[in-house]
Amino acid sequence: MPACKPAGSAKCRAAFRLAAVAVLAIALLPAAVSAQTDIFSDTGPDRSQRIRDGAKKEGTVTLYSSATVADMGPQIAAFEKKYGIKVRLWRASSEDVARRVISEQRAGRFEADIVETAGSEMEVLVREQAMQPFLTPVSAELIPAATYAHRQWIATRVNAFVGGYNTRLIGAADAPKRYEDLLDAKWKGRLAVEASDANWFMQLAAIMGEDKAVKLFRDIVARNGMSVRKGHSLLANLVPAGEVALALTLYSYRVEQLKQEGAPVDILYLPPVIGLPTGTGIVRRGPHPYAAALLAEFFLTDGQPILAARFNIPVNPKIRPMPDNLALLDVARFLDEGERWTKLYSSIFTGK
């Protein structure tokens, strides 16, 4: 600060008061930032209480999610009832969720607090440096694969790729037990896959061996054909309708929901079972960090049985056991190699 003359003047006293306020604000800033970021790395005994207290003061949290209203609605209602904190939900496809977070941050706007969407889009957000690394003691209760090394998101549930067949067209004794069974001529004109499941095939090939997997499915398609449909929900609905006898790449929760509703469908876990992780992460520089941390932990604790009630596969194995031979899809690898696998998938299943 430059010298002030005369030293006792009102102007000089005012300048000193402004300088003192500025120094005090600077001194307090690191402590405030540290107190806020500490909740993302501290696992001490008072951490949970500090998060709840901070969340209560914030009073609200903004969630971007691609989950269906039927799956997310009960979780939000239970969270609001338990903590009295309002959840503002913006729902869209997983691609649109990632796109909105990235565009907002590039524009200098930080509106989202927390994201819950497919693992592939969570990894996109990680690469865009949009997510806040965080630790939680809850990780110890989950399957090890749920917690990633970068700690920028944690899987909350798994969408298992399964087969689904029409029980009026196929008897349980005739259902295939392994993919090699689909070479049998009895499956001619009865098989279908979803058009965009190159990520499923990539992980399947990683386990089976790429050459073996490519040859096997080229042979299956050559001998018996393969219907390719766009949309997992559409494909799932075509099975009980009888338009598709056996679909190979459905999400397990939807087959189980249809079965509970009385539809003539049953589920096939053909090994190896590939699981697409869906997860939650805290957005960097979100306006409500405490409430975001609280909601993230809710998804991984109280939210797990709510997910299971909707036939989702939670990542806490005590709530519901994982399917046998389950392997989580390497979403980071698919980001790097997706173009190659998409072309290969299309060439195998559509001939294009």
C-alpha positions, 0 to 999 in steps of 0.5 A: 500500500502506498504511503498515505499523507497526512497520516491522520486524515479521514481519507487515510483512515478509510484507506487503511480500513479497506486494506484491513478488510481485504487482508482479512478476506484473503486470510479467510479464503484458503480456510473456506476453500480447504473446508469445502474440498476437505469433504471430498478427501477426508474419511475421518469420524466427523466427516459424515456429520459435517457433510450433513450440516453443510448440506442442510445449510445449502438446502438444495442440490442439482442432479443431472441424470439419464435414469428413468423417472421410475428408477430415479423418482423413488430415490429422490423422494427417499432422499428428500424425506430423510434429509429435507434437502430439495433435489432439482432434477434435469433428465436427459440421455447420457450423451446429453447429460455429458454434453450439457455439463461440458458446455456449461463449464466451458462457458464458465457456468457451474450449475450442476452439482452431481451427475448420475449416468452411464459409465461411458459418459462419466469417463468422458466427463473425467477426460474433460476435467469436469469432475471432482475427485472424492473419497468415501468410506462406503467404497469398502462395502461395494464390489471392488470394481465399483471404485475407479483409480481416478476416484472421480466417479463410483459405479452405483449399478450395473446394466447386465447384457443378457439374452431374453427369449419368448417362452411361448416360442422357446422352451427352457430346455431348448434355450442356449447355454452358451454362445456356441449353441447359436450355431445350431440351425434351429436358430435360423431367423430367430435371433436379434441384437441391438444396433449400438452394442459394440461395447458389449462385443468389445468386452466379450472379445477381450475375454473370449479372444478377439479372433475366436469371438469374431469368427464365432459370431460371423459364423452364427450370422452366416448360418442363421441370420441376425435381426438388428434393432435400434433401442434396447427398450424396443428390442425388449418389447419385441420379444414378448410380442413374438416378433423376436424369439431370442434377443442377445443384448438386452438389459437384465432389469428390463427383462425381469420387469417384463417377466414380473408384469406377466409377459412371456419372457425369460432371461439368459445369462450366457457366459461371460456376462458383460456389465455396463456400469452406471455411476455417480460423480460430483461436478467440479465447482458445483454450487452445492458441494456438501449436498452433492456429497450427501446425495452421492453417498445416498445413491451408494447406501440407502439407494441400493435397495431401492434400485434392487426393487426395480430389478437393477443390479446394485454394486453392494453385493449384500443387497443383491448378488452379482450374476455369475461370470460378470465382467464390467465393461472397460468404458475407458478402453471403449472411448479410445477404441470405439470407432474400430469396434463400432465398425467391426460390430456393424460388419459382423452383424449387419454385413455393412 
